[in-house]
Amino acid sequence: MKFATWEHGAGVVGEHGLHALPPGVSVLDLVRAGLPAAIEAGTAALATRPIPLETVRLLPPLQPETIRDFVAFEEHVEGVVASVGDGGGVAAEWYEAPTFYFTNPYPLYGPHDDIPVPPGSALFDFELEVAAVVGRHVASEPADRVGDAVFGYTVLNDWSARDLQRREMKVLLGPAKGKDSATTLGPWLVTADELEPYRDEEGFLALDLRVSVNGTLVGQDLLSNMGWPFEELLAYAARGTTLRPGDVLGSGTCGNGGCLAELWGRNGATSPPPLRPGDVVEMTVEGIGTIRNRVVPGPELPAVAPARPRPRTRERKNSV
């Protein structure tokens, strides 16, 4: 089943359009209720009159409280380290355990919304990912026990200001402002059972992922090229802590052109060029759907003030 959220409503995606849930019921409410209850509510909604998809503005399928974004594709790391990092190749520590950062859950955009360029960025980029939505509380459980903890999946675009990211990561923190301005989720939330036919013999979802800019294919990969399946990512995220229903876990960017920075690292130049206002980025994930966003100018703000020369005084000049 596919659940969607739109302006003034939420519901199920049917053959002839969208079928609304009762007023006041959100997709996040269904996730928190659990998959069996969500399927029951969705089945009831399918009996209502369909709303033509083209008459609504789709929003992100849910508003999560937390978003953890992993970096689970080795090929992506190889290219991006050469572009954004120190060029030293994949760190040995990458292979030891999944790594993630917490991204901002507030600036979420729908599957067809315009995306503003972050203030001060001249190297704007996309990142093609799949996100898993947690369906139950998980606390320090091994990976072989969390197979039922994924409610469903959606497409995730982790928009990235690479010039801001380069600076802040040299301080050994972040990414922060480099990935703080926008995340696209959509077009809907597909329940995990729908994607089980794509699972390979190693337990990975072998979904085809593609991204194009202005109609030109830039990247293509299989989700099964992840270093760990989602169950391992989920178990690691819950290690020593708790995940709640509705929390989002991003796969990290796929390889083979899943972002421009990977290609910049491999090509030794900013080719293809960074995103500019007017560019249209389209991502399609097999079994889930397509998101399509246009880049627009962002707000113009004053330059960030640099740090002042560091004082070395240890006493106040004037006594209190």
Stockholm file with secondary structure:
# STOCKHOLM 1.0

chainA/1-320         MKFATWEHGAGVVGEHGLHALPPGVSVLDLVRAGLPAAIEAGTAALATRPIPLETVRLLPPLQPETIRDFVAFEEHVEGVVASVGDGGGVAAEWYEAPTFYFTNPYPLYGPHDDIPVPPGSALFDFELEVAAVVGRHVASEPADRVGDAVFGYTVLNDWSARDLQRREMKVLLGPAKGKDSATTLGPWLVTADELEPYRDEEGFLALDLRVSVNGTLVGQDLLSNMGWPFEELLAYAARGTTLRPGDVLGSGTCGNGGCLAELWGRNGATSPPPLRPGDVVEMTVEGIGTIRNRVVPGPELPAVAPARPRPRTRERKNSV
#=GR chainA/1-320 SS CEEEEETTEEEEEETTEEEECSTTCCHHHHHHHCHHHHHHHHHHHTTSCCBCGGGSCEECSCCCSCEEEECCCHHHHHHHHHHTSCSCCSCGGGGTSCCEEEECSSSEECTTCCEECCTTCSCEECCEEEEEEECSCEESCCGGGCTTCEEEEEEEEECEEHHHHHHHHTTTCCSSGGGCSCEEEEEEEEEHHHHGGGBCTTSCBCCEEEEEETTEEEEEEEGGGSSSCHHHHHHHHTTTSEECTTCEEECCCCTTTSSHHHHHHHHTSCCSCCBCTTCEEEEEETTTEEEEEEEECCCCCCCCCCCCCCCCCCSCSSCC
#=GC SS_cons         CEEEEETTEEEEEETTEEEECSTTCCHHHHHHHCHHHHHHHHHHHTTSCCBCGGGSCEECSCCCSCEEEECCCHHHHHHHHHHTSCSCCSCGGGGTSCCEEEECSSSEECTTCCEECCTTCSCEECCEEEEEEECSCEESCCGGGCTTCEEEEEEEEECEEHHHHHHHHTTTCCSSGGGCSCEEEEEEEEEHHHHGGGBCTTSCBCCEEEEEETTEEEEEEEGGGSSSCHHHHHHHHTTTSEECTTCEEECCCCTTTSSHHHHHHHHTSCCSCCBCTTCEEEEEETTTEEEEEEEECCCCCCCCCCCCCCCCCCSCSSCC
//
